[in-house]
Amino acid sequence: MVDVSRDAATLIDPRATERLIELETADVDVPAPPGAGFHPPLYFRILVLSQTSLRVELWELGKQYGARSVSTVGSDNLKARRIALAAAELARRLRQQRLAEIAAAQAPKSGEDESAKRALLPIYGRFTFGAGVRAAGIGPSSAWVVGPSIDTTLRFSSGPRLSLGAAWLVGQAPEFGASSSARWADASLTYLHGFPLTPSFELSAGLSAAVGAVRIGEPHGPASAPLDTWSSSAVLLMRAEVRIGPFFSLAAGPDVGVVLSPISTTNEAGERRQIGGLWLGGALAVTIDPEAP
């Protein structure tokens, strides 16, 4: 079954596309799900991502089993061929997944065979790479920092994602004096869970823990030596992510957390002051997803 959205129908030839999908998937035998009493049909949806990109989705029994992006550049026959090849690839991937599920369901349940059973279950994940800008107010008026960040993320098709990131943030530390500067270089581990709302837009939320090297310049006044120390933070993140191309997306959102290791020293007036407490910030990043569905 093929469903072409109204917007997609203006960019392709629906009849030619449906005919080619039928031809390309005719020899792909996808077994029924384990325990199903009948052989459900495959359902292909064709949606518009942009004027130059379409999204081909595979559904079965109301559940999505993958998606691919295809270009709208070229003639109607060429576009129909690209869509049909993407549909056949999705069907073959579902066949491989289904065969593994059937083999795992039929395997004996002894201790040694349970390990073999788990080994047959595939993990559908991919790596993405991001770069952007982070900013934060600490205290939130004790210090502020802003600067570039990078990250590598393992994204699972079911929603979870695990990231390793780094950032180089610079700014001021008015808590220690008008001339006090701040440099904050940290490494972070982040867990997020994504909630797709449309094919090109999703929301995600999660937690991040970071530890970093901190330098406070001129904490006692113009003649004082810089203070080199370290700090850590725990942050709740929320992100809104919009796909801006076949392999690129733009994400932005707020960060709210606390500084776990406050920084203490003496300001220009000789008073003991501290940078810590609330962490209020945000981020803007571009993500590269080479294996985007």
C-alpha positions as CSV (number, residue, x, y, z in Angstrom):
1,M,0.0,0.0,0.0
2,V,1.3,3.4,-1.0
3,D,0.1,6.7,0.4
4,V,1.3,9.9,-1.2
5,S,0.7,13.1,0.7
6,R,-1.1,16.0,-1.0
7,D,2.1,18.1,-1.0
8,A,4.2,15.2,-2.4
9,A,1.7,14.5,-5.2
10,T,2.6,17.9,-6.7
11,L,6.3,17.0,-7.0
12,I,6.1,13.4,-8.3
13,D,4.0,11.1,-10.5
14,P,2.0,9.1,-7.9
15,R,0.9,6.3,-10.4
16,A,4.4,5.8,-11.8
17,T,5.8,5.8,-8.2
18,E,3.3,3.3,-7.0
19,R,4.0,1.0,-9.9
20,L,7.8,1.1,-9.5
21,I,7.5,0.5,-5.7
22,E,5.4,-2.6,-6.4
23,L,8.0,-3.9,-8.9
24,E,11.0,-3.2,-6.6
25,T,9.4,-4.8,-3.5
26,A,7.8,-7.8,-5.3
27,D,10.7,-10.1,-4.5
28,V,11.2,-8.9,-0.9
29,D,9.4,-11.4,1.3
30,V,8.9,-9.9,4.8
31,P,7.8,-12.5,7.3
32,A,4.8,-11.8,9.6
33,P,5.7,-10.6,13.1
34,P,6.2,-13.5,15.7
35,G,2.8,-14.5,17.1
36,A,0.8,-12.7,14.3
37,G,-2.0,-14.9,12.9
38,F,-1.9,-13.2,9.5
39,H,0.5,-11.6,7.1
40,P,0.0,-7.8,7.4
41,P,0.6,-5.6,4.3
42,L,3.5,-3.1,4.1
43,Y,2.4,0.5,4.1
44,F,4.6,3.2,2.4
45,R,4.1,6.9,3.1
46,I,5.7,9.6,0.9
47,L,5.9,13.0,2.6
48,V,7.6,16.3,1.7
49,L,10.6,17.5,3.7
50,S,11.4,20.5,1.5
51,Q,11.1,21.5,-2.2
52,T,14.2,19.4,-2.8
53,S,13.7,16.5,-0.5
54,L,11.1,13.8,0.1
55,R,10.7,11.3,3.0
56,V,9.8,7.7,2.4
57,E,8.4,5.9,5.5
58,L,7.7,2.2,6.0
59,W,4.8,1.2,8.3
60,E,3.3,-2.1,9.4
61,L,0.4,-2.6,11.8
62,G,0.5,1.1,12.8
63,K,4.2,1.1,13.7
64,Q,7.0,2.8,11.7
65,Y,9.9,0.6,10.7
66,G,12.3,3.2,9.2
67,A,12.5,6.1,6.7
68,R,14.8,7.3,4.0
69,S,15.2,10.8,2.4
70,V,15.3,11.1,-1.4
71,S,16.0,14.1,-3.7
72,T,13.3,15.7,-5.9
73,V,15.8,16.8,-8.5
74,G,15.2,15.3,-12.0
75,S,12.4,13.9,-14.1
76,D,9.3,12.2,-12.8
77,N,10.7,8.8,-13.8
78,L,14.0,9.4,-12.0
79,K,12.2,10.6,-8.9
80,A,9.9,7.5,-9.0
81,R,12.9,5.2,-9.4
82,R,14.7,6.8,-6.4
83,I,11.5,6.4,-4.2
84,A,11.1,2.8,-5.3
85,L,14.7,1.9,-4.5
86,A,14.4,3.6,-1.1
87,A,11.2,1.6,-0.4
88,A,12.8,-1.7,-1.4
89,E,15.8,-0.9,0.9
90,L,13.4,-0.3,3.8
91,A,11.6,-3.5,3.1
92,R,14.8,-5.5,3.0
93,R,15.9,-4.0,6.3
94,L,12.6,-5.0,7.9
95,R,13.0,-8.5,6.5
96,Q,16.4,-8.8,8.1
97,Q,15.0,-7.5,11.4
98,R,12.0,-9.8,11.3
99,L,14.2,-12.9,10.6
100,A,16.3,-12.0,13.6
101,E,13.2,-11.6,15.8
102,I,11.8,-14.9,14.6
103,A,15.1,-16.7,15.3
104,A,15.3,-15.1,18.7
105,A,11.8,-16.1,19.6
106,Q,12.4,-19.8,18.5
107,A,15.7,-20.1,20.4
108,P,15.8,-22.3,23.5
109,K,15.7,-20.4,26.8
110,S,18.7,-22.0,28.5
111,G,21.3,-19.7,30.0
112,E,23.8,-20.2,27.3
113,D,21.2,-19.9,24.5
114,E,19.8,-16.7,26.1
115,S,23.1,-15.0,25.4
116,A,22.9,-16.2,21.8
117,K,19.4,-14.9,21.6
118,R,20.4,-11.5,22.8
119,A,23.2,-11.5,20.2
120,L,20.6,-11.9,17.4
121,L,18.7,-8.8,18.4
122,P,19.9,-5.8,16.4
123,I,20.6,-2.4,17.8
124,Y,19.6,0.4,15.5
125,G,21.7,3.4,16.2
126,R,23.8,5.9,14.3
127,F,26.5,8.5,15.1
128,T,25.9,12.2,14.6
129,F,28.2,15.2,14.9
130,G,27.4,18.7,16.1
131,A,28.9,22.1,16.5
132,G,27.4,25.3,18.0
133,V,27.4,28.0,20.6
134,R,26.7,27.7,24.4
135,A,26.1,30.5,26.9
136,A,25.4,30.6,30.6
137,G,24.9,32.9,33.5
138,I,26.2,31.4,36.8
139,G,24.7,32.5,40.1
140,P,23.1,33.8,37.8
141,S,24.8,37.2,38.2
142,S,28.1,36.0,39.7
143,A,29.6,35.2,36.2
144,W,28.7,34.8,32.6
145,V,30.4,32.8,29.8
146,V,29.8,32.1,26.1
147,G,31.7,30.2,23.4
148,P,31.8,27.3,20.9
149,S,31.0,23.7,21.6
150,I,31.2,20.4,19.8
151,D,29.7,16.9,20.4
152,T,29.4,13.4,19.1
153,T,26.1,11.6,19.7
154,L,25.0,8.0,19.4
155,R,21.3,8.2,18.4
156,F,19.0,5.1,18.7
157,S,15.9,4.9,16.5
158,S,13.7,4.4,19.5
159,G,14.5,7.9,20.9
160,P,17.4,7.7,23.4
161,R,20.7,9.5,22.5
162,L,24.0,9.6,24.4
163,S,26.5,12.5,23.8
164,L,30.1,13.3,24.6
165,G,30.8,17.0,24.2
166,A,33.3,19.8,24.9
167,A,33.1,23.5,25.1
168,W,35.4,26.5,25.5
169,L,33.6,29.4,27.2
170,V,34.9,32.8,28.1
171,G,33.3,35.8,29.8
172,Q,33.4,37.9,33.0
173,A,33.2,37.2,36.7
174,P,31.8,40.4,38.3
175,E,31.4,38.6,41.6
176,F,35.2,39.0,42.0
177,G,35.5,42.5,40.6
178,A,34.8,44.5,37.5
179,S,38.1,43.5,35.8
180,S,37.8,39.8,36.6
181,S,37.6,37.5,33.5
182,A,36.4,33.9,33.3
183,R,37.5,31.0,31.1
184,W,35.6,27.7,31.4
185,A,36.7,24.7,29.4
186,D,34.6,21.6,30.1
187,A,33.8,18.1,28.9
188,S,30.2,16.8,29.3
189,L,28.2,13.6,29.2
190,T,24.6,14.0,28.1
191,Y,21.5,11.8,27.9
192,L,18.6,13.0,25.9
193,H,15.3,11.3,24.7
194,G,13.8,12.6,21.5
195,F,10.0,12.9,20.8
196,P,9.3,13.3,17.0
197,L,6.3,15.5,16.4
198,T,6.6,15.7,12.6
199,P,9.0,14.2,10.0
200,S,11.1,17.3,10.3
201,F,10.6,18.5,13.9
202,E,11.1,17.0,17.3
203,L,11.5,17.9,20.9
204,S,14.0,16.3,23.3
205,A,14.8,16.5,27.0
206,G,17.5,15.1,29.3
207,L,20.3,15.6,31.7
208,S,23.9,16.6,31.4
209,A,26.9,16.3,33.7
210,A,30.1,18.3,33.0
211,V,33.5,18.9,34.6
212,G,35.8,21.6,33.5
213,A,39.0,23.6,34.1
214,V,38.3,27.2,35.1
215,R,40.6,30.2,35.1
216,I,39.6,33.5,36.9
217,G,41.7,36.4,35.8
218,E,42.6,39.2,38.2
219,P,40.4,38.0,41.1
220,H,42.1,40.4,43.6
221,G,42.5,43.4,41.3
222,P,44.8,44.4,38.5
223,A,48.0,43.1,40.2
224,S,46.8,39.6,41.3
225,A,47.7,36.4,39.6
226,P,45.0,34.3,37.8
227,L,43.2,31.7,39.8
228,D,43.3,28.2,38.1
229,T,40.8,25.7,39.5
230,W,38.1,23.3,38.4
231,S,34.4,23.0,38.7
232,S,31.5,20.7,37.8
233,S,27.8,21.1,37.0
234,A,24.6,19.1,36.5
235,V,22.1,20.5,34.0
236,L,18.5,19.8,32.7
237,L,18.4,20.3,29.0
238,M,15.5,20.9,26.5
239,R,15.9,21.1,22.8
240,A,13.8,21.8,19.8
241,E,15.3,20.4,16.6
242,V,14.3,21.2,13.0
243,R,15.6,19.4,9.9
244,I,17.1,22.0,7.5
245,G,18.3,19.5,4.8
246,P,18.7,15.8,4.1
247,F,21.7,15.5,6.5
248,F,21.5,18.7,8.6
249,S,19.4,19.9,11.5
250,L,19.3,23.0,13.7
251,A,18.7,22.6,17.5
252,A,18.2,25.2,20.2
253,G,16.9,25.3,23.8
254,P,17.5,26.3,27.4
255,D,19.8,24.7,30.1
256,V,18.8,24.9,33.8
257,G,21.0,23.4,36.5
258,V,23.4,23.9,39.4
259,V,27.1,24.3,39.9
260,L,28.2,21.3,42.0
261,S,31.7,22.6,42.8
262,P,31.6,26.3,43.6
263,I,34.7,28.5,43.0
264,S,35.8,30.7,46.0
265,T,38.4,33.4,46.2
266,T,38.8,37.0,47.3
267,N,37.6,40.0,45.4
268,E,39.2,43.5,44.9
269,A,38.0,44.7,48.3
270,G,39.5,41.7,50.1
271,E,36.1,40.0,50.7
272,R,35.6,36.3,50.3
273,R,33.3,35.7,47.4
274,Q,32.0,32.6,45.6
275,I,30.9,31.6,42.1
276,G,28.2,28.9,42.3
277,G,24.5,28.2,42.7
278,L,22.2,28.3,39.7
279,W,23.3,27.7,36.1
280,L,21.1,29.3,33.5
281,G,22.0,29.0,29.9
282,G,21.2,27.8,26.4
283,A,22.6,26.4,23.2
284,L,22.3,26.7,19.5
285,A,23.8,23.9,17.4
286,V,24.0,22.5,13.9
287,T,24.0,18.7,13.7
288,I,25.4,16.6,10.8
289,D,23.6,13.2,10.5
290,P,25.4,11.2,7.7
291,E,23.0,8.3,8.0
292,A,19.8,10.3,8.5
293,P,16.6,8.3,7.6
